[in-house]
Amino acid sequence: MNAPLLQIDDLRVSVAGTAVLHGVSLTVRAGEVHAIMGPNGSGKSTLAHVLAGRPGYTITGGAVRFDGTDLLAMAPEERARAGLFLGFQYPVEIAGVNNAYLLKAALNARRRQRGEAEIDAFDFLNMVRAKMRVMQIDEALLTRGVNEGFSGGEKKRNEILQMLVLEPRLAVLDETDSGLDIDALKVVGRGINTLRSPDRAVALVTHYQRLLDHVVPDQVHVLARGRIVRSGDRELALELERRGYDWLLEAAAAVA
Amino acid sequence: MSALERLLGEFEAQPAPAGARLAAAQALRTHGLPTRREENWRYANLRALEGVARFLPAAPPAPGTRLPPLPEALAGYTRLVFVDGRLTTAWPQPDAAQITRLPMDAAVAGDAAATMFETTGDGRMGLIARLFAPDPLSLRIAGPAALELIFVTTSGAAGSYAEIAIEIATGAQVALVERHLGCAAATLPPEAPASLNCSNLRLRLAADAQLRHTRLQQAAGNALHYHTLSASLGDRGSYSLAHISAGDGSDRSSAQIRLQGREATVRIRALAAACDSGIADAQFTVLHEAPGTRSDQLFRGIASDRAHISCSADVQVLPGAPGSRVLQSLRGLIDGKGAEVNLRPRLTIDTDDIQAAHGATTGRLDEDLLFYLLSRGLEPAAARSLLKWAFLGEAFGAIEPPALRRAAELAAAARLSDAPATELLQ
């Protein structure tokens, strides 16, 4: 069994004085895909953003190690350069910063971290174009502002494109499937599967199991009321699809 | 004794003032200088005017006086260099066959609208330039031409004044570059008194005339700048103004653009970048006076450290201007604990059947955008500079040729607390 890539122990988080995560524990090993599911307000996005280092959250307890290092002690950019990628549920638009520039700057930041030389401009373009074809993204979007004027589907595909370019060790994808039509879901699923390898891991945060038709998870966890209340294999996602979350919420309430 | 009394006293002590200069003195005596009690001057640095020791223009520079290095010439442009307000370029220039020099008094007398702006409106500081400009320059441009005006100063103790009137004939296409370089930083000690720089530029575009105008204020040193601009456009006249305020010291620009002819169009791209305790204050008034006229105004400003930036943008659509279109977008970024940005958009509509959109926002760097870039591994300083550069980007778009755009970008970049990466510059 591979060593843990991400080890979360009893993580407790509050936002503006309100506790949101009440002790989350989770282990993700290299080569694995984990799906984190749960109803609205269960703390899924909070967990994703805390892992990426977003300001505004207070860690009130617990620990997170990423590849053996204390993740919570790292700045957001250090986490990214160490190989953690957050796919945003609502990718921001940045007018005036073109996609190609951001991709190259981000990639070179990672390369510098690994002691590698900055990528040659020609090699970069060839590599990005190949990955854009995988994601069925029009090359013209490279010279546009980051997500500027993109459709919802284009924004999500652009997030996965960034992930493919940066080749993170751990990708945390926060509801990447929301707002996607069936075809776009397939494309996004293909992109995620492209990243799967024995030395990488993916944590998919999602409401629905439909993305899991395309990206089959090794483990499924249900986060409810700030705790992981059930873990299982893909069958658990299918059961949630049939029964909803209420039965688990009731069970969680009984435990609490 | 007030600055006004002193400057009028110095003016009257000169031998035999006459013509437009005398009228300017009379107008100043009657209407006075602007004060901060006036809404359009609330954020201007007028107090510093009281500290000016001497208003008379600098004496001609002694032979061998070291001038600031001039930027490389722009290909295809006729360059005129003003040193302390004195035209040092021989005239006429062989490559300026389309340009004729005219008497200034006639140009002043022939533009009543500009005169009103200068006497009772926000153009009063332009009258100081008229009082003292040693080489007023009035030009008529009959055909395609490209003109570069360079202003440098050699003295921190005396004023530098320029008055220029340009009339562009029917159908002529003109590119005009105005660069205020100030004094070479090395030639003035840091404790030197603030130098006073006043310019007054009048533009008249006949029917179908087109003007692309770039004004770049990048003066180093402790300088006071007061620039006044008035422009009037005839039928289908087209005026594009790129205004970049990126100097040290304090800068006030007052502009009035009158769309007098049918379907006349003005496009303003203004940018201000100020740091330390710099002040950049811009005021634009656009008057839609004829049917089918269009104005498109964009302002972007970043105030760092303790700098103050303000922009007052006043668009008036008068009763005779149905079918007009107005776009106005003002945005400011506060990037320092003591920094301040004041934006004042105003839109007055006195006619039916117009399309107008305007908005103004001031704030600090968007934390969501910043986190997005950090989450991609960018260093915080690199992320901040990238966002600031993107913020200013739209305002650079109007600047041509590329060499001038690069100069404008470098000047602005020097006023930001996080310098942009080299590859972001043109």
Boltz contact constraints between the chains, C-beta under 6 A:
constraints:
  - contact:
      token1: [A, 52]
      token2: [B, 375]
      max_distance: 6.0
  - contact:
      token1: [A, 54]
      token2: [B, 371]
      max_distance: 6.0
  - contact:
      token1: [A, 76]
      token2: [B, 374]
      max_distance: 6.0
  - contact:
      token1: [A, 76]
      token2: [B, 375]
      max_distance: 6.0
  - contact:
      token1: [A, 77]
      token2: [B, 374]
      max_distance: 6.0
  - contact:
      token1: [A, 77]
      token2: [B, 377]
      max_distance: 6.0
  - contact:
      token1: [A, 80]
      token2: [B, 375]
      max_distance: 6.0
  - contact:
      token1: [A, 80]
      token2: [B, 376]
      max_distance: 6.0
  - contact:
      token1: [A, 80]
      token2: [B, 377]
      max_distance: 6.0
  - contact:
      token1: [A, 81]
      token2: [B, 377]
      max_distance: 6.0
  - contact:
      token1: [A, 86]
      token2: [B, 375]
      max_distance: 6.0
  - contact:
      token1: [A, 92]
      token2: [B, 368]
      max_distance: 6.0
  - contact:
      token1: [A, 92]
      token2: [B, 369]
      max_distance: 6.0
  - contact:
      token1: [A, 92]
      token2: [B, 372]
      max_distance: 6.0
  - contact:
      token1: [A, 94]
      token2: [B, 369]
      max_distance: 6.0
  - contact:
      token1: [A, 96]
      token2: [B, 390]
      max_distance: 6.0
  - contact:
      token1: [A, 96]
      token2: [B, 393]
      max_distance: 6.0
  - contact:
      token1: [A, 97]
      token2: [B, 386]
      max_distance: 6.0
  - contact:
      token1: [A, 97]
      token2: [B, 390]
      max_distance: 6.0
  - contact:
      token1: [A, 105]
      token2: [B, 378]
      max_distance: 6.0
  - contact:
      token1: [A, 106]
      token2: [B, 376]
      max_distance: 6.0
  - contact:
      token1: [A, 106]
      token2: [B, 377]
      max_distance: 6.0
  - contact:
      token1: [A, 109]
      token2: [B, 377]
      max_distance: 6.0
  - contact:
      token1: [A, 109]
      token2: [B, 378]
      max_distance: 6.0
  - contact:
      token1: [A, 110]
      token2: [B, 377]
      max_distance: 6.0
